[in-house]
């Protein structure tokens, strides 16, 4: 089964300040401004034939967009991977 899941923090179209960056490794991440986008494959041992890649599409100011594609078989009830973004900020 293959899916493409676009994940967008902002709905508006972004003026890209970074070129598209694709990464597929187990603990890969990309820092874009104050954001870090993670490609977390913590459950990949449940299906060694599959994989996941995440692409940071762009950013503008306080907005970022990325997409994730994955192809996993194995038991459908086991989580294999997920992508997420974290915002670095100073609490007031």
C-alpha positions in Angstrom: 0.0 0.0 0.0 1.5 3.4 -0.9 0.2 6.7 0.3 1.2 10.4 0.0 0.3 12.5 2.9 0.9 16.3 2.6 1.3 17.9 5.9 1.0 21.7 5.9 1.3 24.0 8.9 0.0 26.9 6.9 -2.8 26.8 4.4 -1.5 29.7 2.3 0.9 29.1 -0.5 4.5 29.5 0.7 7.2 31.5 -0.9 10.0 29.0 -0.6 13.1 30.1 1.2 14.6 26.6 0.9 14.8 24.3 -2.0 13.0 21.0 -1.6 14.9 18.6 0.7 14.1 14.9 0.7 15.3 12.6 3.5 14.6 8.9 4.1 16.8 7.7 6.9 15.7 6.3 10.3 16.5 9.4 12.4 16.9 12.0 9.6 15.8 15.5 10.2 16.1 18.9 8.6 16.3 22.2 10.4 14.5 25.0 8.5 14.5 28.3 10.4 13.0 27.7 13.8 11.5 24.4 12.8 12.9 20.9 12.8 11.2 18.3 10.6 11.7 14.7 11.6 11.5 11.5 9.6 10.9 9.0 12.5 11.1 5.3 11.5 11.1 3.9 15.1 8.9 0.9 14.2 10.6 0.0 10.9 11.9 -3.3 12.4 8.2 -4.5 12.1 8.5 -4.3 8.2 12.1 -4.3 6.8 10.7 -4.3 3.2 9.0 -0.9 3.5 10.1 2.7 4.0 9.2 6.3 4.4 10.6 9.6 3.0 9.8 13.1 4.0 10.4 16.2 1.8 10.5 19.7 3.2 8.8 21.8 0.4 9.5 25.2 1.7 9.2 27.9 4.4 8.3 31.5 4.7 8.6 33.4 7.9 6.7 31.4 10.6 5.3 28.9 8.1 6.6 25.6 6.8 5.3 22.9 4.5 6.4 19.2 4.1 5.1 16.0 2.6 5.6 12.4 3.6 5.3 9.3 1.4 5.5 5.7 2.8 5.1 2.2 1.6 4.7 -0.4 4.4 3.4 -3.9 4.4 3.4 -6.1 7.5 0.8 -6.0 10.2 -1.5 -3.0 9.7 -1.9 -2.5 13.4 1.8 -1.8 14.0 3.0 1.7 13.7 6.1 1.8 11.6 6.9 5.5 11.2 5.7 9.1 11.3 6.9 12.5 10.3 6.5 15.5 12.5 7.7 19.1 12.9 8.9 20.8 16.1 9.0 24.6 16.7 11.9 26.0 18.7 10.8 29.0 20.7 11.7 30.8 23.9 8.9 30.7 26.5 7.8 34.1 27.8 
